[in-house]
Amino acid sequence: MPLDASTTASRIKERLDRMDKKSASALCEELILFLYGSDEEFPSAEGEKILQYLRNKRMFTQMQRVADVLIQTGRATFTIQRQYAQSLIDQGNYTAALAVLDQLIAETGEADHKDAKAAKENMESRGLLGRIYKQLFVNTGNDNVRKADFIRQAIDAYQAVYNAAPETALWHGINVVALVQRAKSNGIKDPVWPNDQELAQSILTLIQQRYDEGEATIWQFATACEACVALQKPEEAMHWLSGYLRMPAADAFEVASMLRQMKEIWRLDMHSEMGQMILPLLQAALLERDGGSFTIETQMLKEQAEMEAHISTAYASIKGKSTTGKQTPQLEKIFGEDSFKTYRWYMTGASRCMAIARIGRDATKGFGTGFLVRGADLHESLGAELLLITNAHVVSNDAAEKALHPDEVVVTFEVLDKDAAELRIAEVLWSSPSSLLDASVLRFDKESLAIIETLTKDIAFYPLAKRLPAIQADMPSEERIYIIGHPAGGTLQLSFQDNLLLDYEDPRIHYRTPTTGGSSGSPVFNQQWELMGLHHAGSEEMPRLHGKPGTYQANEGMWIQAIKNAITL
């Protein structure tokens, strides 16, 4: 069956742009079958585009499979071979990637010196060697001899490329700066390495000149940001980073790579001014681009959530609303208005993690998730009391639910409570069976409630969404859904991959946000971080809403206003 290459590439891109990863994967499988079964021409340029689209959204397994069949069927180019190596690296297959890169570097090195594409791929491939050795350095534990060997090989790989083309190989050069600084902090030195401060300043000066001339590229914005990190210039780093993240070409792959570099090599965290500015903005950008699975570490969530009160105070001061009289950082001025709004949006999401609980028979393993609400938000008679909501199939008095009984429940707040106190439930205040709203409202015992009130005295509770977002019939939604929970009973995670709102019909909300066992009872938030629903189920064959025929892959939550309206006390 004939297959139009350009149309196939466009269809894959369209699916990825609206985060329909399942359909994009299916199109890739169709392409693989075609390439293996047909000797028809398939332009390599279209193959390169498809691999780039998959890389942008960090779909490395599919990227590897498509690249592999292009190579095996004689449709490979130097670029496709390099993309194949990239897919192997990002799946942790370093030995295989090294073999591919060694061969590619040899082939591109032997190509005609007038072949600009071969020269470019030679440079990129040698940079990927540095990327492998850099990651091996990060991955290696306490074997200092091996760590030193890996970081030396990484520096040598990057430096060789930079020295050969210092005007163009700037990302190679900034990796030399980062790794030399990291090596020195680990007590590893070498007299042949350049002065990292001088090199960082020369790279920054060159990019500034190109910016002034209107010639700076998107990648040079990112490189300039790193140079400012090296030179301890946080405000300048933010200016370059904000410009970088405003560019459409900075997709999920690029943002995730930069975030990894900042955390693993520069070792930024929320205890430094640089980390407080850069890390949340990069994580917010990654959330917006929906590039792939991404777990925000619990410790970082704790630090970011604790910072929210400080940021709110600073923001109030910026807007002239502070009553403390204290001088605070001019964050909005430093970030730029758009970036500061993104930063605030992300920090609001981090603060939502404070009120999320793991529910189990003990504190070591979760059975489900729950979240705090103010009583009056559910029913006016409940006043200021703090209550816990979860699914009826997680906690219930009804034996038919096969749920935990309230007197055996242990509740812990991983982010909110550093001491991880084991809290207890006094009673199920109200419940709706899993066949209806699948919701239980739980009351803490007096001792646990006192602990909760102390822990939450400085946090802001999320508002309940008053309405569901408008979606057009039979049109792909652009509305995103965010779930915070304890998948598989483990550590707290913010779920954002493939998180489109699909449809809703009171009281049910359908979305593609992925969840696993243990996420039952998680809060469902809209893009404004308002509480939208209670997650309760997912299926590969979820019946469609509004009487539409057929099924689809979806998760299901219950509309919070439907739960509120059903509560009778």
C-alpha positions in Angstrom: 0.0 0.0 0.0 1.5 3.4 -1.0 2.5 5.7 1.8 3.1 9.4 1.4 6.2 10.4 3.4 5.4 14.0 3.8 1.8 13.3 4.9 3.0 10.7 7.4 5.5 13.1 8.9 2.8 15.8 9.2 0.3 13.4 10.8 2.8 12.3 13.4 3.7 15.9 14.2 0.0 16.9 14.5 -0.6 14.0 16.9 2.4 14.9 19.0 1.5 18.6 19.1 -1.8 17.8 20.7 -0.2 15.2 22.9 -2.1 12.2 21.4 0.9 9.9 22.0 -1.0 6.7 21.5 -2.1 7.7 18.0 1.5 8.9 17.2 2.9 5.6 18.3 0.3 3.8 16.1 1.4 5.9 13.1 5.0 5.0 13.8 4.1 1.3 13.8 2.4 1.7 10.5 5.5 3.4 9.1 7.8 0.6 10.4 5.6 -2.1 8.7 5.7 -0.1 5.5 9.5 0.4 5.5 10.2 -3.2 6.1 7.6 -4.4 3.5 8.2 -2.0 0.7 11.0 -1.0 -1.6 9.3 2.2 -2.5 11.3 5.4 -2.0 10.9 7.1 1.4 12.9 10.3 1.4 15.5 10.3 4.2 14.7 14.0 4.9 11.2 13.0 6.0 12.7 10.3 8.2 14.9 12.9 9.9 11.9 15.1 10.5 9.9 12.3 12.1 12.8 11.4 14.4 13.2 15.0 15.4 9.5 15.3 16.2 9.7 12.1 18.4 12.8 13.5 20.1 11.2 16.8 20.8 8.5 15.0 22.8 11.0 12.5 24.4 9.4 9.5 22.8 12.7 7.7 22.7 11.5 4.1 22.3 9.6 5.0 19.2 12.4 7.1 18.0 14.8 4.2 18.3 12.5 1.8 16.5 11.9 4.1 13.5 15.6 5.0 13.3 16.5 1.3 13.4 14.3 0.4 10.5 15.5 3.3 8.4 19.0 2.1 8.9 18.2 -1.6 8.3 16.4 -0.8 5.1 19.2 1.3 3.6 17.5 4.7 4.1 19.9 6.0 6.7 21.9 9.3 6.6 24.5 10.6 8.9 21.8 12.5 10.7 19.6 9.5 11.2 22.5 7.5 12.6 23.2 10.3 15.0 19.5 10.5 16.0 19.6 6.7 16.5 22.5 7.1 18.9 20.6 9.9 20.7 17.6 7.6 21.3 19.9 5.0 22.8 21.6 7.5 25.1 18.3 8.8 26.5 17.2 5.2 27.3 20.4 4.5 29.1 21.9 2.2 26.4 25.3 3.8 26.6 27.5 0.9 25.3 25.3 0.5 22.2 25.3 4.3 21.7 29.1 4.4 22.0 29.5 1.8 19.2 27.1 3.7 16.9 28.9 7.0 17.6 32.4 5.6 17.1 31.4 4.3 13.7 29.6 7.5 12.8 32.6 9.7 13.8 34.9 7.6 11.7 32.6 7.8 8.6 31.9 11.5 8.9 35.6 12.2 9.5 36.4 10.4 6.2 33.8 12.3 4.2 34.6 15.0 1.7 35.9 18.1 3.5 33.4 20.1 1.5 30.5 18.1 2.9 29.1 20.6 5.4 26.5 18.1 6.7 29.0 15.5 7.4 31.2 18.0 9.3 28.2 19.1 11.4 27.3 15.6 12.2 30.9 14.8 13.2 30.8 17.7 15.6 27.4 16.7 17.0 28.4 13.1 17.4 31.6 13.9 19.3 29.5 16.1 21.6 27.3 13.1 22.2 30.3 11.2 23.3 30.8 13.9 26.0 27.1 13.5 26.9 27.6 9.8 27.5 30.7 10.2 29.7 29.1 13.0 31.6 26.1 10.8 32.4 28.3 7.9 33.4 30.1 10.3 35.8 26.7 11.3 37.3 25.5 7.7 37.5 28.7 6.3 39.1 28.4 6.0 42.9 31.4 6.2 45.3 34.0 4.8 42.9 36.1 8.0 42.7 38.6 6.5 40.3 35.9 5.6 37.8 34.2 9.0 38.3 37.4 10.8 37.7 38.0 8.8 34.5 34.5 9.5 33.2 34.6 13.2 33.8 38.0 13.5 32.1 36.7 11.7 29.1 33.7 14.0 29.0 35.8 17.1 29.2 38.2 15.8 26.6 35.4 15.1 24.2 33.7 18.5 24.5 37.0 20.4 24.6 38.3 18.8 21.4 35.2 20.0 19.5 35.3 23.5 21.1 39.0 24.0 20.4 38.5 23.1 16.7 35.6 25.6 16.3 35.4 28.1 19.2 33.1 30.4 17.2 30.4 27.8 16.6 30.8 25.0 19.1 29.6 27.1 22.0 27.4 24.4 23.6 30.5 22.2 23.7 32.4 25.0 25.3 29.9 25.6 28.0 29.9 21.9 28.9 33.6 22.2 29.4 33.0 25.0 31.8 30.3 23.1 33.7 32.4 19.9 33.9 35.6 21.6 34.9 33.8 23.4 37.7 32.2 20.1 38.8 35.5 18.3 38.6 37.2 20.9 40.8 34.4 20.7 43.4 35.1 16.9 43.5 38.8 17.5 44.0 39.7 16.5 40.4 42.1 18.8 38.6 44.2 18.8 35.4 46.6 21.5 34.3 45.6 21.2 30.6 42.0 22.2 31.4 41.1 25.8 30.7 40.2 28.4 33.3 36.5 27.9 33.6 35.7 31.5 34.6 37.6 33.0 31.7 36.1 30.5 29.3 32.6 31.2 30.6 33.1 35.0 30.3 34.5 34.7 26.7 31.5 32.6 25.6 29.1 35.1 27.3 30.8 38.0 25.6 30.6 36.4 22.2 26.9 35.6 22.6 26.1 39.1 23.8 27.8 40.5 20.7 25.7 38.3 18.5 22.6 39.3 20.4 23.4 43.0 20.0 23.7 42.3 16.2 20.4 40.4 16.1 22.2 37.1 15.3 22.0 35.1 18.6 20.3 31.7 18.2 17.9 30.0 20.6 20.6 27.6 21.6 23.0 30.5 22.4 20.4 31.9 24.8 20.6 28.6 26.7 24.4 28.6 26.6 24.5 32.2 27.8 22.2 31.3 30.8 24.7 28.5 31.8 27.6 31.0 31.4 25.9 33.3 33.9 25.4 30.4 36.3 29.1 29.7 36.1 29.8 33.4 36.7 27.3 33.6 39.6 25.1 36.2 37.8 21.6 35.0 38.7 19.7 38.0 37.3 21.5 37.8 34.0 20.9 34.1 33.9 17.2 34.7 34.3 17.1 37.2 31.5 18.7 34.7 29.1 16.6 31.8 30.4 13.4 33.8 30.0 14.2 34.6 26.4 15.1 31.0 25.7 11.8 29.6 27.1 9.7 32.0 25.1 10.9 30.5 21.9 8.8 27.7 20.4 11.8 25.6 19.3 12.6 25.1 23.0 10.5 21.9 23.2 10.3 19.3 25.9 13.6 17.5 25.0 15.6 20.7 25.2 14.0 21.9 28.4 14.4 18.5 30.1 18.1 18.4 29.0 18.7 21.9 30.5 16.9 21.0 33.7 19.0 17.8 34.0 22.2 19.8 33.5 21.3 22.4 36.1 20.5 19.7 38.7 23.0 17.0 38.0 26.1 19.0 36.9 25.6 22.5 38.4 23.8 20.9 41.4 21.4 23.8 41.8 18.8 23.4 44.5 16.2 25.4 46.3 18.6 26.6 48.9 20.4 28.9 46.6 19.2 32.1 44.9 20.2 30.7 41.5 18.2 27.5 42.1 15.2 29.3 43.4 15.0 31.3 40.2 16.0 28.7 37.6 14.6 25.3 38.7 10.9 26.2 39.1 10.9 28.1 35.8 12.4 25.1 34.0 10.0 22.7 35.6 7.1 24.9 34.8 8.2 25.0 31.2 8.5 21.2 31.1 5.0 20.9 32.5 3.7 23.2 29.8 5.4 21.3 27.0 4.2 17.9 28.2 7.3 16.2 27.0 7.3 12.9 28.8 7.3 11.1 32.1 8.7 13.4 34.7 8.7 12.9 38.5 9.3 15.9 40.7 11.3 14.8 43.7 9.6 15.0 47.0 12.4 17.0 48.6 12.1 19.6 45.9 8.4 19.7 46.2 8.8 20.3 50.0 11.3 23.1 49.4 9.2 24.7 46.7 6.0 24.5 48.7 7.8 26.0 51.8 9.0 28.8 49.5 5.4 29.7 48.4 4.8 31.9 51.5 8.0 33.8 50.9 7.3 34.3 47.2 3.7 35.4 47.9 5.1 38.0 50.3 7.6 39.2 47.7 4.9 39.4 45.1 2.7 41.5 47.4 5.6 43.8 48.0 6.2 44.2 44.2 2.5 45.1 43.8 2.7 47.6 46.7 0.5 45.5 49.0 3.1 44.5 51.6 2.4 45.7 55.2 5.7 44.4 56.6 7.8 47.3 55.5 10.6 44.9 54.7 12.6 45.1 51.4 12.0 42.1 49.2 13.6 40.9 45.9 12.1 42.5 42.8 11.3 39.1 41.3 9.0 40.3 38.6 11.6 42.8 37.3 14.3 40.1 37.3 12.1 37.4 35.6 10.2 39.5 33.2 6.4 39.7 33.4 5.7 36.6 31.3 8.3 34.4 33.0 7.2 35.6 36.4 3.6 34.6 35.7 4.9 31.1 34.7 7.0 31.0 37.8 4.0 31.9 40.0 1.9 29.4 38.2 4.3 26.6 38.9 4.9 27.6 42.5 1.2 27.5 43.0 1.1 24.0 41.7 4.0 23.1 44.1 2.0 24.5 47.0 -0.9 22.2 46.1 1.2 19.2 47.1 1.1 20.3 50.8 -2.4 19.0 51.3 -2.1 15.6 49.6 -2.0 12.5 51.8 -1.0 8.9 51.4 -3.6 6.5 52.8 -2.7 3.0 53.9 -2.7 0.4 56.7 0.7 1.7 57.7 3.0 4.6 56.8 5.3 2.6 54.6 2.9 1.6 51.8 0.0 3.4 50.4 -3.4 2.0 49.4 -4.7 5.2 48.0 -4.5 9.0 48.1 -6.6 11.6 49.8 -6.5 15.4 50.1 -7.6 18.0 52.6 -10.6 20.3 52.2 -12.1 23.0 54.4 -15.4 21.7 55.8 -17.3 24.8 54.7 -16.2 24.3 51.1 -18.3 21.1 51.1 -21.1 22.0 53.4 -21.8 25.1 55.4 -22.5 23.2 58.6 -18.9 21.9 58.7 -17.3 25.3 59.3 -13.5 25.6 59.5 -12.9 21.9 60.2 -10.3 20.2 58.0 -11.5 17.0 56.4 -10.0 14.4 54.1 -11.6 13.3 50.8 -10.8 10.0 49.1 -12.6 7.3 47.1 -15.2 5.1 48.7 -13.3 2.2 47.3 -10.2 3.4 49.3 -12.0 4.0 52.7 -15.5 3.0 53.5 -17.7 1.4 56.2 -19.3 -0.7 53.4 -17.8 -4.2 53.3 -18.9 -4.5 49.7 -16.4 -1.8 48.7 -13.4 -4.0 49.7 -11.9 -0.8 51.1 -10.0 0.1 54.2 -12.1 0.5 57.3 -11.7 3.9 58.9 -10.3 2.5 62.1 -7.4 0.8 60.3 -6.4 3.8 58.2 -3.0 5.5 58.6 -2.7 8.9 57.0 0.6 10.6 56.2 1.5 13.9 54.5 4.8 13.4 52.8 5.4 17.0 51.8 3.6 18.9 54.5 5.0 17.0 57.5 8.7 16.4 57.7 8.1 14.1 60.8 5.6 12.0 58.8 3.2 11.7 61.8 0.8 8.8 61.5 -2.6 10.3 61.6 -5.9 8.5 62.3 -9.5 8.7 61.1 -12.3 9.0 63.6 -15.2 8.4 61.2 -16.6 8.4 57.7 -18.6 11.6 57.8 -20.3 11.0 54.4 -19.9 8.5 51.6 -21.2 7.7 48.1 -20.6 4.2 46.8 -18.2 3.5 43.9 -21.1 2.8 41.7 -22.2 6.5 42.1 -19.7 9.2 43.1 -17.1 6.9 44.7 -16.3 9.5 47.4 -15.8 9.4 51.1 -15.4 12.4 53.4 -13.3 11.5 56.5 -13.0 13.2 59.9 -9.7 13.0 61.8 -9.6 12.1 65.4 -9.0 15.0 67.8 -5.3 14.4 68.2 -4.7 14.1 64.5 -6.8 17.1 63.7 -4.8 19.2 66.1 -1.6 18.2 64.3 -3.2 19.0 60.9 -4.3 22.4 62.1 -0.8 23.2 63.3 0.8 22.0 60.1 -1.5 23.9 57.8 -1.7 27.2 59.6 0.5 28.9 57.0 -0.7 27.3 53.8 -3.4 28.5 51.4 -6.1 26.0 50.5 -7.0 25.6 46.8 -10.3 27.0 45.6 -13.0 24.7 44.2 -13.6 25.2 40.5 -17.1 26.6 40.0 -17.4 25.5 36.4 -15.9 23.0 33.9 -13.9 24.4 31.0 -15.7 24.8 27.7 -14.8 22.2 25.1 -16.1 21.9 21.5 -17.8 18.7 20.4 -15.5 16.4 18.3 -12.6 18.9 18.6 -9.4 18.1 20.4 -9.3 19.9 23.7 -6.4 22.1 24.7 -7.3 22.1 28.4 -4.8 20.4 30.6 -5.6 18.4 33.7 -3.1 17.8 36.6 -3.2 15.1 39.2 -1.1 14.9 42.4 -1.1 11.6 44.1 0.8 8.5 45.3 0.9 6.1 42.3 1.6 2.5 43.3 1.5 3.6 46.9 4.9 5.3 46.5 6.2 8.8 46.7 4.2 11.8 45.8 4.1 12.6 42.1 2.7 15.3 39.9 1.3 13.7 36.8 1.4 15.8 33.6 2.3 13.5 30.7 -0.4 13.3 28.0 -2.9 15.2 30.2 -5.6 16.5 27.9 -9.2 16.9 29.0 -11.2 14.6 26.8 -14.9 15.1 27.8 -17.3 15.5 30.7 -20.9 14.8 31.5 -21.9 15.6 35.1 -20.7 14.1 37.3 -18.0 12.4 35.2 -14.8 14.0 33.8 -12.7 12.1 31.3 -9.0 12.9 30.7 -5.9 11.2 29.5 -3.7 12.1 32.5 -2.0 8.8 33.3 -2.4 7.2 36.7 -1.6 3.9 38.3 -2.9 2.0 41.4 -2.5 4.2 44.5 -3.6 7.3 42.6 -7.2 6.5 43.5 -8.5 9.4 45.6 -6.1 12.0 44.1 -7.3 15.5 43.5 -7.8 16.6 39.9 -6.8 20.2 39.2 -7.5 22.5 36.2 -4.9 24.8 34.6 -5.6 27.4 37.2 -4.8 24.9 40.0 -8.5 25.0 41.1 -9.8 21.7 42.5 -11.8 20.2 39.7 -12.5 16.7 40.8 -11.7 13.4 42.6 -9.9 10.8 40.5 -11.3 7.3 40.8 -10.7 5.1 37.8 -9.0 4.5 34.5 -9.5 2.0 31.6 -8.1 1.2 28.2 -11.7 0.8 27.1 -13.6 3.5 28.9 -17.2 4.0 27.6 -17.6 7.4 25.9 -19.9 10.0 27.5 -23.0 11.6 26.1 -24.2 8.3 24.7 -21.4 8.3 22.0 -20.7 4.8 20.7 -17.4 3.0 21.4 -14.7 3.3 24.0 -11.4 5.1 24.4 -8.3 5.1 26.6 -9.2 7.4 29.5 -9.1 8.1 33.2 -12.2 9.2 35.0 -12.8 11.7 37.9 -15.9 12.9 39.7 -16.8 16.6 39.4 -16.2 18.2 42.8 -19.3 20.3 42.6 -21.4 17.2 42.1 -19.9 15.7 45.2 -20.5 18.9 47.1 -24.2 19.0 46.0 -24.7 15.4 47.0 -23.5 15.8 50.6 -26.3 15.7 53.1 -25.6 15.8 56.8 
